[in-house]
Amino acid sequence: MEQAQRLQRIPPYPFLEIAALKSRMIAEGREPIDFGIGDPDMPTPQFVIDALCEAARDPETHRYDESGFGTPGYKRAIADFAKRRFGVEVNPDGEIQSTIGAKEALAHIVWAYIDPGDVVLVPDPAYSVFKVQTSWCGGAAFPMPLAPENGFLPDLEAIPKAARQQAKMMFLNYPNNPTGAVAPLEYYERVTEFAHEYEMVIVQDAAYSEVYYDTADRPHSILEVEGAKDVAIEMHSLSKTFNMTGWRVGWAMGGAEHIKALSRAKSNVDSGTFMALQRAAAAALERYEEFAPQMQAEYRRRRDALIDGLQSLGCPIEPPRAAFYVWAPVPDGETSESFATKLLADCEVLVIPGAVYGACGEGFVRMSLTIKGEDKLGQIGQAIENMRDGGLCW
Ligand SMILES: Cc1ncc(COP(=O)(O)O)c(C=O)c1O
């Protein structure tokens, strides 16, 4: 049966291909040290599992969540969290939408705003969903390069006048996948002003907001900026904060107009989040302060070990400030693809070529600190030794 032309406009999800490559290697008896997909290897906290089990036993949670926006208990927990963590006031009635993770919200917000031919400003490199959803809606993605010399922040001044005037939406993602950068509050202030001036909606993907290493780098919410709610919606997720990627739960917060638009799009596609899961998510957010430091300390140990190892091989790299990714420049004479291929073939080390994230990702590979199996630091040390033995250095 012939499939829709629309489907031909989007590629297969890249990580499914990487997962398939790894499975083929394992079938051949080779198990690479896996710095590939960013998926927390630590378990969901027991108190969250307990909250889900208890909530699932209550038949009240078994029906559709007819609120459309999320249960009052979950929305209240989100508003409390936003106040404690970012000092931001969000109204549970109208400024919050429960979501099936950040990805679902990022997809549906594009469907809510973008018509064929509309321009969307998309960072490059970036999480693939921004560009793919734009083209699925018939929109035109205009790339905003993220360069190391700009702290991996889009240079607003460099966006051509025509693109600013045409753009209806801008995606941002801080803490950033794949670069590990964070956005200072002053940057969000400039972006907010820019969005007001050129009348566009800012979609800030905050999926990694709690994965950071130093309190000095604690990520901000764009909603901390006065007037941001008029132009911004921010996507949050429990996936990375609480090791809950498979649970599929998050939220959007922002101005009521943007939340309403998202809600209208998504409620016609999904029917909300299992109410027992919303109760468990509320329980997680209520105990955020207790749990997050352990998670952050574990990634800090891994980051420091990997950065020390790469530096010992001559790699000119600074420690990332947030997210659980190391964005390493490739040695001279290599492309991101050739280097990733060499690492896999000669060193049994799986990394993602930066070009997967866009043209400006060329020259880098991404290494995720979410490492499966026992002895994480041992595996990091082994990967560095394999690279040294394989003659890979910068
Ligand atoms: C930048 C970014 N945003 C969103 C997501 C998806 O998060 P969720 O599991 O909440 O859908 C990911 C997942 O890797 C990501 O890297």
The ligand as an ORCA input file, in Angstrom:
! r2SCAN-3c Opt
* xyz 0 1
  C      16.723     17.849     23.860
  C      15.732     16.804     24.193
  N      14.456     17.154     24.379
  C      13.514     16.249     24.673
  C      13.830     14.915     24.784
  C      12.741     13.931     25.061
  O      12.413     13.909     26.383
  P      11.133     13.088     26.905
  O      11.612     11.746     27.303
  O      10.645     13.925     28.020
  O      10.154     13.038     25.787
  C      15.140     14.497     24.619
  C      15.482     13.064     24.729
  O      16.554     12.618     24.510
  C      16.112     15.459     24.302
  O      17.386     15.119     24.123
*
